[in-house]
Structure formats: C-alpha cells, structure tokens
Amino acid sequence: MTGCSATERLNRAATAKGQTQAGVLLPPLPDDLRRQEPHAPVVEGQPVISILARERQALDRANARQGRTVTFYDDLIKKYGSRP
C-alpha cells in the first residue's frame, strides 16, 4: 500500500510541476488594439477648421482604442492575477 501512495504523490507532484512550468496561456491581443490611427489628410483648399475636426475625430478613435486596451489588460489581471 505504501508504494501506491508514494506513486500517487509523485504523479500529483509531477502534474503540478508540469502545470507550473507550462505557465499561463494568455489570449491574443485583439488586432484593433495594435492599430495606429493615421492623421487626418490635409487637402489643399479645404478650410482649416474641417481638417481640425477630422484630426479631433482621429484622436477620439485613438483614445477609445487606448481605453479598450486598458480594459483588456485589466481583465487579464482579474483572470490571471497581478504582476510580480
């Protein structure tokens, strides 16, 4: 009986060690979060105010993407624990 118990303990220890060494498989970062937002195109003859308005829209999109990145990261921390 003692041999079986020792074998079971060794198997459990080996399994735990393997899981620890394997680490955590993180989900991939959504492609949208890697994208860079281009500046609004400057079209000769257009009023500066319209160029500024498009540039502000681009900034809004970039800020929204940055917010989604933070949310994604915070979700990872909740699921897998804090950083060391």
Residue pairs with C-beta under 8 A, 6 or more apart in sequence:
24 80
26 76
26 80
27 76
29 72
30 68
30 72
32 65
32 68
33 65
33 68
33 69
33 72
35 65
37 58
37 59
37 61
37 62
37 65
38 58
39 55
39 58
40 51
40 54
40 55
40 57
40 58
41 54
42 51
43 51
77 83
